[in-house]
Amino acid sequence: GTVIGGDASGEHIGVAPNATLYAGAVLTEDDGTSGKTSNIYNGMEWAVEKDADILSMSLGGSGIDNGDIEPIRNARQAGTIPVVAIGNDGEGTHGSPGDVYGSIAVGASDDSDEIASFSGGDTVSKSEWNDPPNDWPSSYVVPDVSAPGSYVVSALPTRTPADWGPKWGTSMATPHVSG
């Protein structure tokens, strides 16, 4: 809803209504709130194989995950830009794969154009990673950009196309940047 949206509800939602959207289910457990890491990596590979311009991911775990480096770098090398939510644990936190250097990490802003209190943000040190790539800087700040993520009107996960309402989180900001 936030990327391509539409106006079936009577209110226009979505930032890129003419975009082509591929949807890949990678969080298929616990009513779509969790999943296997291998499913996420397979989904990333699938998007690259589809020649997607943008790989939008509103998912992640807290802190560093060295396994995320290779799939993010592979996507970038293939010309697919990974745009990833940084997490909702507040200032001084970051989540992977958004904290992988080379991701476009996305934080959330509120309706006053301030950084939302829940939005992750931190300085990541290269030394936190096990054997990081040589071309990474010694430290870098995440997120790279912030976008609306507080009470964003979007489609709700129901079977009726006209259902819409407010949502919040860096997972709402990420599709704004992807769109």
C-alpha positions in Angstrom: 0.0 0.0 0.0 2.8 2.5 0.8 4.8 1.8 -2.3 2.2 1.6 -5.1 -1.1 2.3 -3.2 -4.2 3.3 -5.1 -7.5 5.1 -4.4 -9.9 2.2 -3.9 -10.6 3.4 -0.3 -11.6 6.8 -1.6 -8.3 8.2 -0.3 -5.1 8.0 -2.4 -2.3 6.1 -0.7 1.1 5.1 -2.1 4.2 7.1 -3.3 4.9 5.4 -6.7 1.5 4.3 -8.1 3.0 3.4 -11.5 5.8 1.2 -10.2 5.9 -2.5 -10.8 5.9 -4.4 -7.5 7.1 -8.0 -6.9 6.1 -9.4 -3.6 8.1 -12.2 -2.1 6.9 -13.9 1.2 9.9 -14.5 3.3 8.4 -14.1 6.8 6.0 -17.0 6.6 5.9 -18.2 10.3 3.9 -16.9 13.3 1.3 -15.1 11.1 3.9 -13.5 8.9 6.0 -12.0 11.8 9.0 -14.3 11.6 10.8 -16.7 9.4 14.0 -18.5 8.6 17.1 -16.5 7.6 17.5 -18.8 4.6 14.1 -17.7 3.4 15.2 -14.1 3.6 18.4 -14.8 1.7 16.5 -16.8 -0.9 14.0 -14.0 -1.3 16.8 -11.5 -1.8 18.3 -13.7 -4.5 14.9 -14.1 -6.1 14.5 -10.3 -6.3 17.9 -10.0 -7.9 17.0 -12.7 -10.4 13.8 -10.8 -11.3 16.1 -7.8 -12.0 14.4 -5.7 -9.4 15.8 -2.1 -9.2 15.0 -1.9 -5.5 15.0 -4.6 -2.8 12.8 -3.2 -0.1 13.0 -5.0 3.3 11.0 -4.1 6.3 12.5 -6.8 8.5 15.6 -7.4 10.6 17.1 -8.4 13.8 18.7 -6.5 16.6 22.4 -5.7 16.2 25.0 -7.3 13.9 24.4 -10.3 11.7 27.5 -11.2 9.7 25.5 -13.5 7.5 23.7 -10.5 6.0 26.9 -9.0 4.4 27.2 -11.4 1.5 23.6 -11.2 0.3 23.5 -7.4 0.6 26.8 -7.1 -1.3 25.6 -9.6 -4.0 22.5 -7.5 -4.5 24.4 -4.3 -4.9 26.9 -5.9 -7.3 24.0 -7.1 -9.4 22.6 -3.6 -9.6 19.7 -4.0 -7.1 19.6 -1.4 -4.3 18.8 -2.9 -0.9 16.6 -0.4 1.1 16.2 -1.7 4.6 14.4 -0.7 7.8 16.9 0.1 10.6 14.5 -1.0 13.4 12.2 0.4 16.1 14.3 0.1 19.2 15.1 3.8 19.5 18.3 6.0 19.5 21.5 4.1 20.0 20.3 0.9 18.3 20.5 -0.6 14.8 19.2 -3.8 13.2 20.7 -6.0 10.5 20.5 -6.1 7.5 19.9 -2.4 7.6 23.2 -1.9 9.5 25.2 -3.6 6.7 27.4 -1.1 5.0 26.0 -0.8 1.4 22.3 -1.0 2.5 20.3 2.1 2.3 19.2 2.1 6.0 15.9 3.8 6.7 14.7 5.5 9.9 11.4 7.0 10.7 10.2 10.6 11.0 7.0 11.8 12.7 4.3 14.2 11.6 6.4 17.1 12.8 9.4 16.1 10.6 11.3 15.1 13.7 13.0 11.7 14.1 10.4 9.4 15.7 11.3 8.3 19.2 11.1 4.7 18.3 13.4 5.0 15.2 16.7 3.2 15.4 19.9 5.1 14.8 23.5 4.7 15.8 27.1 4.8 14.7 28.3 1.4 13.6 32.0 0.5 14.0 33.6 -1.8 11.5 35.2 -3.6 14.5 31.8 -4.8 15.6 31.7 -7.2 12.5 33.7 -10.4 12.1 36.0 -10.0 9.1 34.2 -7.2 7.4 35.1 -6.2 3.8 38.2 -4.2 3.5 36.4 -1.4 1.6 34.2 -0.5 4.5 35.0 2.7 6.5 36.1 2.4 10.1 32.7 3.7 11.2 29.4 4.9 9.6 26.1 6.3 10.7 22.8 4.5 10.3 20.2 5.3 9.1 21.2 6.9 5.8 17.8 8.6 5.4 14.5 8.9 7.3 11.0 9.1 5.9 7.4 9.2 7.3 6.9 6.4 9.7 4.4 7.6 12.2 0.7 7.1 11.6 1.1 6.5 7.9 -2.1 5.7 6.1 -1.7 2.5 4.1 -3.5 -0.6 3.1 -4.3 -3.0 6.0 -3.7 -6.8 5.7 -7.2 -7.9 4.9 -8.9 -9.4 1.9 -11.1 -6.3 1.2 -9.2 -3.9 -1.0 -10.8 -0.8 0.5 -9.5 -1.5 4.0 -6.9 1.1 5.0 -5.7 2.8 8.2 -2.7 4.2 10.1 0.4 2.2 10.8 3.8 3.1 12.3 7.4 2.0 12.3 10.6 2.0 10.2 8.7 -0.6 8.2 6.4 2.2 7.0 9.3 4.6 6.3 11.2 2.0 4.2 8.5 1.7 1.4 8.4 5.5 1.2 12.1 5.5 0.3 11.8 2.4 -1.9 8.9 4.0 -3.9 
